[in-house]
Amino acid sequence: MSDAVLATQNLVKTFGALKATDDVSIDLRPGEIHAVIGPNGAGKSTLIQQICGGLKPDAGRVFLNGQDVSHHDTRARAQAGLGRTFQVSALCMEDTVLENAVLGAIGANRAVWRFWASALKTRELTDRAKAALERVGLSEHHQTRCGNLSHGERRQLEVGIALTLSPRAFIMDEPMAGLGAGGSKKLTELLDGMRAQAPILLVEHDMDAVFALADRISVLVYGKIIASGSIDDIKNSDVVREAYLGQEA
Ligand SMILES: Nc1ncnc2c1ncn2[C@@H]1O[C@H](COP(=O)(O)OP(=O)(O)OP(=O)(O)O)[C@@H](O)[C@H]1O
């Protein structure tokens, strides 16, 4: 775990009698995409929420760059370098692409709020937002109202907003959801190029994307990690086939 950018240690979350995450220890190493897969209700979102600080675990800890952030709230974890995209879009549809990205950049530095009126800070934020939009291929769309973007472009924008935070690690919750083949391909290429900048913990149902991107895969079933390894390890695992992949066939 020592070189892990992000690590969980024995995370447990129960809802009544249900163990949504059951002793989950998982890590994310520099430069990698680590995919977490599992059937509906396996506990993937619950795990992500505990990592990001939206849900308090019953037991276990979360480390970011070796620092115990278990008692940090969501904002403090973001400030410590945890970048996130959401399963449900959090974009402001009435605002332009650039405005959405600048709002994301504000989240990067709380102190900036105090200087929001300052032209210099505004310039810094705008430059950072523009750089992130260029990175995700949305330079042409600065003044486009977010509501007028395609579904795929909104996903690109969400990734761009996460980039404005200069994260040390990304958490992505089903970024391919609802995208057609073209959108998935474009986003897959984008994520592929981002792992060098910050490793990605990727929760994803789209197995084509998972197999195209993952350096490692962990399989979550009934709240437990039942297998973890390379794509081949997972594809050839009888345990996984029985518990999960077999259902997809
Ligand atoms: N707030 C809650 N209260 C009660 N039960 C919950 C709550 N949140 C999640 N659960 C239950 O915990 C289990 C894990 O849910 P979770 O949403 O984490 O699974 P998931 O793997 O993300 O599923 P999906 O792939 O469908 O998004 C499910 O049985 C779910 O019904």
The ligand as an ORCA input file, in Angstrom:
! r2SCAN-3c Opt
* xyz 0 1
  N     -29.170      4.622      1.711
  C     -29.414      3.307      1.617
  N     -30.284      2.726      2.461
  C     -30.515      1.394      2.383
  N     -29.934      0.552      1.513
  C     -29.049      1.089      0.651
  C     -28.736      2.493      0.648
  N     -27.826      2.717     -0.323
  C     -27.580      1.543     -0.909
  N     -28.305      0.557     -0.331
  C     -28.278     -0.864     -0.662
  O     -26.912     -1.252     -0.579
  C     -26.612     -2.175     -1.634
  C     -25.467     -1.623     -2.454
  O     -25.971     -0.523     -3.205
  P     -25.046      0.312     -4.199
  O     -25.881      1.400     -4.768
  O     -23.792      0.692     -3.510
  O     -24.720     -0.779     -5.312
  P     -24.066     -0.574     -6.764
  O     -23.102     -1.683     -6.940
  O     -23.561      0.810     -6.890
  O     -25.309     -0.790     -7.715
  P     -25.559     -0.199     -9.218
  O     -24.577     -0.885    -10.095
  O     -26.960     -0.609     -9.502
  O     -25.370      1.296     -9.159
  C     -27.897     -2.393     -2.425
  O     -28.537     -3.555     -1.936
  C     -28.710     -1.145     -2.094
  O     -30.099     -1.430     -2.172
*
